[in-house]
Structure formats: C-alpha cells, structure tokens
C-alpha cells in the first residue's frame, strides 16, 4: 500500500524516485501580486530543477530573475525611500519555515526588483531566488 501511494505521488508531480532522494532547495519567485516559495532539488552537477505547476521537472535559471544584486543601490547599501519612508540596509535574511504567503505581505517592486515585507519594520528585497535569500532594509527610526 505504501509503495502504491508513493508511486501515485511520483506520477502526480512527475518527480523521479532519484530526484525524490535529492536534497531539497527552496526557490522564491515573484508571481503576480505575491511571492511564492517552491521546492526544487539540487542535482549532482549543481543544477537546480523544479516542477512548475504539475508539469515535468525543468532546470531553474536563477540568472533570468531580477534581483537586488543587479542594482547599484544594493552594492552601495544605500538607504531606500519607499512610499515616503526611509529604510536603511540591515543585512541578509531568509523566511525560514514559516507559512510564507501568510506571514509576508503582497509582493511589490523596487526599481524592478521584487520585494515584500514581514508586515513590520522591514522590507525584504529578493537577492537570490535559490535558497530564498533577501536583502533586508529596516525602517529608519528618525
């Protein structure tokens, strides 16, 4: 019975038994209006594969994502003014294992880069979609 259930699971998401044994990787991507976190796997050659929707596995191309790393304001760690509020660079962050879409606010963009907020004093701007790494700016306390 367990084997039959496992085989149905594999067929539903089209993941091979070999990929099912590989280390999991979080992938964060901006969807219309919100961030979504997906699961992928890292293959022995270092490539990351994921299953968009219920389709077959495809390689994830992180270089196609727009990130803060590509912007001069991130490289210089400049303050950002968002909706009239000044934020200072405060470091790197990851969402952890919390319910991502419930805890973080709707996605928006800063200079074409997806951002979200933990509904507190921080703005998280996508830095690396693989492993869901964000550059964090905190509200200026002036």
C-alpha positions in Angstrom: 0.0 0.0 0.0 2.8 2.4 0.9 4.6 1.7 -2.4 1.4 2.3 -4.4 0.8 5.6 -2.6 4.4 6.7 -3.3 4.1 5.8 -7.0 0.8 7.8 -7.2 2.7 10.8 -5.6 5.5 10.4 -8.1 3.1 10.3 -11.1 1.1 13.3 -9.9 4.0 15.7 -9.7 6.2 13.9 -12.2 9.2 13.6 -9.9 11.5 10.7 -10.4 12.4 8.4 -7.5 16.0 9.6 -7.9 15.1 13.3 -7.6 12.8 12.4 -4.6 16.0 11.4 -2.7 18.0 14.5 -3.6 18.4 17.5 -1.2 15.6 20.0 -1.4 16.1 23.6 -2.3 13.7 26.5 -1.7 13.1 28.7 -4.6 11.4 32.1 -4.2 9.8 33.8 -7.2 7.5 36.7 -7.7 4.1 35.8 -9.0 1.5 38.5 -9.9 0.8 40.2 -6.6 2.7 37.9 -4.2 5.8 35.9 -3.5 5.6 32.2 -3.7 8.1 29.6 -2.4 8.6 26.5 -4.4 10.6 23.3 -3.7 13.3 22.2 -6.1 16.2 19.7 -6.0 19.9 20.1 -6.5 21.3 17.5 -8.9 24.9 16.2 -8.7 26.1 18.6 -11.4 24.9 21.5 -9.2 21.9 22.4 -11.3 18.6 23.2 -9.6 15.5 21.6 -11.0 11.9 22.4 -10.1 8.3 21.4 -11.0 6.3 24.4 -12.1 2.7 23.5 -11.7 2.3 19.8 -12.0 4.5 19.5 -15.1 7.7 17.7 -15.6 11.0 18.8 -14.0 12.8 21.7 -15.7 16.0 23.5 -14.8 15.6 26.6 -12.8 17.5 29.5 -14.4 18.3 31.9 -11.5 20.1 34.3 -13.9 16.7 35.1 -15.5 15.5 36.6 -12.2 15.8 40.3 -11.5 17.5 40.7 -8.1 18.9 43.4 -5.8 22.4 42.1 -6.6 22.0 43.7 -10.1 21.3 47.2 -8.7 23.8 49.8 -7.7 21.8 50.8 -4.6 22.3 47.3 -3.2 26.0 47.2 -3.9 26.4 50.5 -2.2 24.0 49.6 0.6 22.2 52.9 0.0 19.1 53.9 2.0 15.9 53.4 0.2 12.8 55.6 0.2 9.7 53.5 -0.3 6.2 55.2 -0.1 7.8 58.2 1.6 9.5 56.1 4.4 13.3 55.8 4.6 14.8 52.3 5.1 18.5 51.5 5.9 20.2 48.4 4.8 20.4 46.0 7.7 21.7 42.7 6.3 20.5 39.4 4.7 17.5 37.4 5.7 15.6 34.2 4.8 12.0 33.5 5.5 12.7 30.2 7.3 9.9 27.6 7.6 7.1 29.9 8.5 3.9 29.9 6.3 5.4 32.2 3.7 2.3 33.5 2.0 0.5 34.2 5.2 3.3 36.0 7.1 4.7 38.1 4.3 2.7 40.9 2.6 1.9 41.3 -1.0 4.8 41.5 -3.5 5.7 44.8 -4.9 8.7 46.1 -6.7 11.7 48.5 -6.0 13.4 49.5 -9.2 12.1 46.4 -11.0 13.2 44.0 -8.2 10.5 42.1 -6.3 10.1 43.0 -2.6 7.9 42.0 0.3 7.5 42.9 3.9 7.1 40.9 7.1 4.3 43.4 8.0 6.7 45.0 10.5 9.5 47.4 10.1 11.5 45.5 7.5 11.4 45.4 3.7 12.8 42.3 2.1 14.1 42.6 -1.5 14.9 39.5 -3.5 18.7 38.9 -3.6 18.9 35.2 -4.6 15.9 33.2 -5.6 17.7 29.9 -4.8 17.5 29.3 -1.1 15.2 32.4 -0.8 17.8 34.9 0.2 16.6 38.5 0.7 18.4 41.8 1.3 16.7 43.5 4.3 16.2 47.2 4.8 14.8 48.4 8.1 12.7 51.4 8.7 14.7 54.5 9.7 13.8 55.3 13.3 14.0 59.1 13.0 
